[in-house]
Amino acid sequence: MEEDRHPLDPLQEDTTQLAASRSCSTQKAAPAAHFDCYIRLVSQVFNTSIVFISLFDDGSQRIVSSVGLDGMELPYECPCGTKDLEQDYFEVSDTQEIDLLDTCQSLISCSCNRFYAGIVLRDPCHNAIGTLCISDTAPRSLNEVERSWLKAFGNIVEEQLNLNSQLLDMRHRASRVHQRDTRTGLPDETLLGETLDNLVQLAETESYHLVVLHLRVNNLDEISRLHGRRYRNAILKCLAERLTAPDVGILTAGNIDIDRFGAVVSIFSLRDLFGVIKPVINKLNAPIDLHGHTINPNIDVGVSVSPDDGVNPDDLLERARTALKAPKTYDSIHVFTQRTEESALRRHKVEQRLDAALSANQLYQHYQPLVLADGSKVTGFEALARWQDSELGIISPGEFVPIAEKNARLSRLLTEWSLGCVCEKAFHWPIKPSDPPFKIGINIPANQFYQPNFVDQILHTLDEHSLPPERLTLELTEESLLTDIDQAILTMEKLRERGISLALDDFGTGYSSLNYLKRLPVDMLKIDKSFIDDLPHDEKAINLVSGIIRIAHGLGLTVVGEGVEYQEQQKLLYMLGCDVLQGYLFSRPVDAYQALHFLETWP
């Protein structure tokens, strides 16, 4: 687990100390690179060789951004903005004519500077916190217009410094409030909303966008069932530490439910949206090592953007939550749109009616054949759920299956129904005694695979229908196995010991397939349709599929090519050594009667 870090830990100072240290906070919050563009512009406008911003820091002035100077510290007493200076503007036309800069001789002699002009930068309490200075190698004086320009540039820098200070202070204030989650130390939803309200006001003033993130840990229930609350809480703590690490760029974060976090980031352009969010998701989804167990979080994020999606904190948080109910926009990212609310209502309606349909046994199954690559024999079927609702009409499995898989009750009902249908139909499909077992495959969602009695339930259903375990294939996706790979392997080994076959479905779509393939006790590898689609004309696709087949055969696995639609694809896959094919070239998914006819009439 990552070492303990928490940038939002409560400060020890009281309110007066926090106010007294505002200048120091401003300096620490000042990003030097942020001011470089202003510094270069000032140098061009005034045609000067040296421009720099300095900040007061522990008895000295620290240069944080400059043109014409290497990084260095100025003495605290240097008149290029001494803290005791009461006026906001100072100017020295010729340094050789006065003794004022004796304490800065190192700077003068090094650069042969003759002219200085500067603006004193102040915090909201009017305390001097630094300077914006210009310098030149020849004597000169600024006219009134030039002085007004320099003051305007100083105001811009001052506003940016104070904005950084305000953001830092808000995080400090939030950390002192006791509305915090005991597991993670993060603010609760109420406190997060209050902080978001302040951030929205700042964003409106400075004309940038706030991005509100609703982060959902999809597999927290599985982690809790496998390892108990101690592991669950450790995972949440680790995710909170990752979310609030200094390098992530989160302005504020909070716990908004047991398996959900809220967070806020800023962007200046909507083009930056995915570039800012994706690193956050990658960091959160990285594996976590806990006492020898490798846990892989599975996190989706819903996104709303201020001011486009509103400026009210409650609206922004709710719309980020609603976005999770819409299709993914990019990887695990769901962005709120005006259509998202309609999608959320549709999802809710489908979820309600699916519950009733499963309870009333109103779904039905279609079966798609798996055929040897040479076309000589049908080896099995994959069972696929179908649903036609009296009110909603035909609903695609691509719509209702993901909804079911994210609802524990619906997932259980759908799995039990699918398994019962397969056992009932498969028993009546004839095979010769000399033939190898004719297998029927069903898809198993992750939240069912990790149920403690999953293996017993499978065996009980098979026994009820007197179906030999050798006739059943359970198809699992890589993502469904990555919550806890060690526990997944134990479950898979128990299933194989009883004669049940295991297939790794949609192979190639996971981010670490080859890392885990050699460890997983599977019998069959199904190459995802996205790889088959580019055959036979894409040489890279040919090389990739060929490599997958060779690796799988090296591990003793049967290889299935999914989504085969053309004879040219069949011929190529057969030539590459693929064992079994599945796709529209042979048959679309059909009902049980048509599947039996297909089986009996296949050459």
DAVENSUL-V87104 format. One record per backbone hydrogen bond with DSSP energy under -0.5 kcal/mol. NH is the residue of the N-H (numbers start at 1). CO is the residue of the C=O. If there is no record, write none. Layout:
# DAVENSUL-V87104
NH/CO ; NH/CO
This chain:
# DAVENSUL-V87104
7/244 ; 9/6 ; 18/14 ; 19/15 ; 20/16 ; 21/17 ; 22/19 ; 25/21 ; 26/22 ; 27/23 ; 28/24 ; 29/25 ; 30/26 ; 30/27 ; 31/29 ; 32/30 ; 34/31 ; 35/31 ; 35/32 ; 36/32 ; 36/33 ; 37/33 ; 39/35 ; 40/36 ; 41/37 ; 42/38 ; 43/39 ; 44/40 ; 45/41 ; 46/42 ; 47/43 ; 48/43 ; 50/135 ; 51/67 ; 52/133 ; 53/65 ; 54/131 ; 55/62 ; 56/129 ; 57/60 ; 60/57 ; 61/74 ; 62/55 ; 63/61 ; 63/72 ; 64/53 ; 64/62 ; 65/53 ; 67/51 ; 74/61 ; 76/59 ; 78/75 ; 81/79 ; 85/82 ; 90/118 ; 92/116 ; 95/114 ; 97/94 ; 98/95 ; 102/99 ; 104/101 ; 105/102 ; 107/104 ; 108/104 ; 109/105 ; 110/106 ; 111/107 ; 112/108 ; 113/108 ; 114/136 ; 115/136 ; 116/92 ; 117/134 ; 118/90 ; 119/132 ; 120/88 ; 121/130 ; 123/127 ; 126/123 ; 129/121 ; 130/121 ; 131/54 ; 132/119 ; 133/52 ; 134/117 ; 135/50 ; 136/115 ; 140/93 ; 147/143 ; 148/144 ; 149/145 ; 150/146 ; 151/147 ; 152/148 ; 153/149 ; 154/150 ; 155/151 ; 156/152 ; 157/153 ; 158/154 ; 159/155 ; 160/156 ; 161/157 ; 162/158 ; 163/159 ; 164/160 ; 165/161 ; 166/162 ; 167/163 ; 168/164 ; 169/165 ; 170/166 ; 171/167 ; 172/168 ; 173/169 ; 174/170 ; 175/171 ; 176/172 ; 176/173 ; 177/173 ; 177/174 ; 180/178 ; 181/186 ; 185/181 ; 187/253 ; 188/179 ; 192/188 ; 193/189 ; 194/190 ; 195/191 ; 196/192 ; 197/193 ; 198/194 ; 199/195 ; 200/196 ; 201/197 ; 202/198 ; 203/199 ; 204/200 ; 205/201 ; 206/202 ; 207/203 ; 208/203 ; 209/267 ; 210/306 ; 211/265 ; 212/210 ; 212/304 ; 213/211 ; 213/263 ; 214/302 ; 215/213 ; 215/261 ; 216/214 ; 216/300 ; 217/259 ; 218/216 ; 218/298 ; 219/298 ; 220/217 ; 223/219 ; 224/220 ; 225/221 ; 226/222 ; 227/223 ; 228/224 ; 232/228 ; 233/229 ; 234/230 ; 235/231 ; 236/232 ; 237/233 ; 238/234 ; 239/235 ; 240/236 ; 241/237 ; 242/238 ; 243/239 ; 244/240 ; 245/242 ; 248/245 ; 249/245 ; 251/264 ; 252/264 ; 254/262 ; 255/187 ; 256/254 ; 256/260 ; 257/260 ; 260/257 ; 261/215 ; 262/254 ; 263/213 ; 264/252 ; 265/211 ; 267/209 ; 272/269 ; 273/270 ; 276/272 ; 276/273 ; 277/273 ; 278/274 ; 280/276 ; 280/277 ; 281/277 ; 282/278 ; 283/279 ; 284/280 ; 285/281 ; 286/282 ; 286/283 ; 288/295 ; 290/288 ; 290/293 ; 291/289 ; 293/290 ; 295/288 ; 295/293 ; 296/482 ; 296/483 ; 297/295 ; 300/216 ; 301/332 ; 302/214 ; 303/334 ; 304/212 ; 306/210 ; 309/305 ; 310/307 ; 316/312 ; 317/313 ; 318/314 ; 319/315 ; 320/316 ; 321/317 ; 322/318 ; 323/319 ; 324/320 ; 324/321 ; 325/322 ; 326/323 ; 329/333 ; 330/333 ; 333/330 ; 334/301 ; 335/333 ; 336/303 ; 340/337 ; 341/337 ; 342/338 ; 343/339 ; 344/340 ; 345/341 ; 346/342 ; 347/343 ; 348/344 ; 349/345 ; 350/346 ; 351/347 ; 352/348 ; 353/349 ; 354/350 ; 355/351 ; 356/352 ; 357/353 ; 358/354 ; 359/355 ; 360/356 ; 361/358 ; 362/357 ; 364/386 ; 366/384 ; 367/590 ; 368/382 ; 370/380 ; 371/581 ; 372/377 ; 373/579 ; 375/372 ; 379/370 ; 379/377 ; 380/370 ; 381/439 ; 382/368 ; 383/381 ; 383/441 ; 384/366 ; 386/364 ; 387/395 ; 389/393 ; 393/389 ; 395/387 ; 396/394 ; 399/396 ; 400/396 ; 401/397 ; 402/397 ; 403/399 ; 404/400 ; 405/401 ; 406/402 ; 406/403 ; 407/404 ; 411/404 ; 411/407 ; 412/408 ; 413/409 ; 414/410 ; 415/411 ; 416/412 ; 417/413 ; 418/414 ; 419/415 ; 420/416 ; 421/417 ; 422/418 ; 423/419 ; 424/420 ; 425/421 ; 426/422 ; 427/423 ; 428/425 ; 429/425 ; 429/426 ; 430/428 ; 435/432 ; 439/379 ; 439/437 ; 440/471 ; 441/381 ; 442/473 ; 444/475 ; 445/443 ; 448/445 ; 449/445 ; 450/446 ; 451/448 ; 454/451 ; 457/453 ; 458/454 ; 459/455 ; 460/456 ; 461/457 ; 462/458 ; 463/459 ; 464/460 ; 465/461 ; 466/463 ; 467/462 ; 468/466 ; 471/468 ; 472/469 ; 473/440 ; 474/501 ; 475/442 ; 475/473 ; 476/474 ; 476/503 ; 478/505 ; 481/477 ; 481/478 ; 482/478 ; 482/479 ; 485/294 ; 488/484 ; 489/485 ; 490/486 ; 491/487 ; 492/488 ; 493/489 ; 494/490 ; 495/491 ; 496/492 ; 497/493 ; 498/494 ; 498/495 ; 499/496 ; 500/495 ; 501/472 ; 503/474 ; 504/524 ; 505/476 ; 505/503 ; 507/526 ; 509/506 ; 513/510 ; 516/512 ; 516/513 ; 517/513 ; 518/514 ; 519/516 ; 520/516 ; 522/520 ; 523/502 ; 524/502 ; 525/558 ; 526/504 ; 527/525 ; 527/560 ; 528/507 ; 531/528 ; 532/528 ; 533/529 ; 534/531 ; 535/532 ; 538/534 ; 539/537 ; 542/538 ; 543/539 ; 544/540 ; 545/541 ; 546/542 ; 547/543 ; 548/544 ; 549/545 ; 550/546 ; 551/547 ; 552/548 ; 553/549 ; 554/550 ; 555/551 ; 555/552 ; 556/553 ; 557/552 ; 558/523 ; 560/525 ; 561/580 ; 562/527 ; 562/560 ; 563/582 ; 564/582 ; 570/566 ; 571/567 ; 572/568 ; 573/569 ; 574/570 ; 575/571 ; 576/572 ; 577/573 ; 577/574 ; 578/573 ; 579/559 ; 580/559 ; 581/371 ; 582/561 ; 585/564 ; 586/583 ; 587/583 ; 590/367 ; 595/591 ; 596/592 ; 597/593 ; 598/594 ; 599/595 ; 600/596 ; 601/597 ; 602/598
